[in-house]
Amino acid sequence: MRKLFKPMRGCRIFASQKHMTEKPGTLLGWCEKVDGNICIYKMPASEETDRFIWRTSNGLNDWYEYAA
C-alpha cells in the first residue's frame, strides 16, 4: 500500500489514529472527486457519496489517511 499526502480520484480513504468517531485503519471509502478543499467519496458497500474537508487554512485534516 502506497501512502499519499492528499486525496486524489480513485484513492482509498482510511480513518487515522486521530479520527474521533471511527477506529484507526477503518476503510471509509474511495475518492470520487477532489473539489478545492472538499473530498467527495463513495462509501464501501453503498452507492452513497459523502464529503469532508481535507485541507483547512491551518493545514491538512489529520482525521484521514489516503492510499493508492
Rosetta blueprint (number, residue, H / E / L):
1 M L
2 R L
3 K E
4 L E
5 F L
6 K L
7 P L
8 M L
9 R L
10 G L
11 C L
12 R E
13 I E
14 F E
15 A E
16 S L
17 Q L
18 K L
19 H L
20 M L
21 T L
22 E L
23 K L
24 P L
25 G L
26 T L
27 L E
28 L E
29 G E
30 W E
31 C E
32 E E
33 K E
34 V E
35 D E
36 G L
37 N L
38 I E
39 C E
40 I E
41 Y E
42 K E
43 M L
44 P L
45 A L
46 S L
47 E L
48 E L
49 T E
50 D E
51 R E
52 F E
53 I E
54 W L
55 R E
56 T E
57 S L
58 N L
59 G E
60 L E
61 N L
62 D L
63 W L
64 Y E
65 E E
66 Y E
67 A E
68 A L
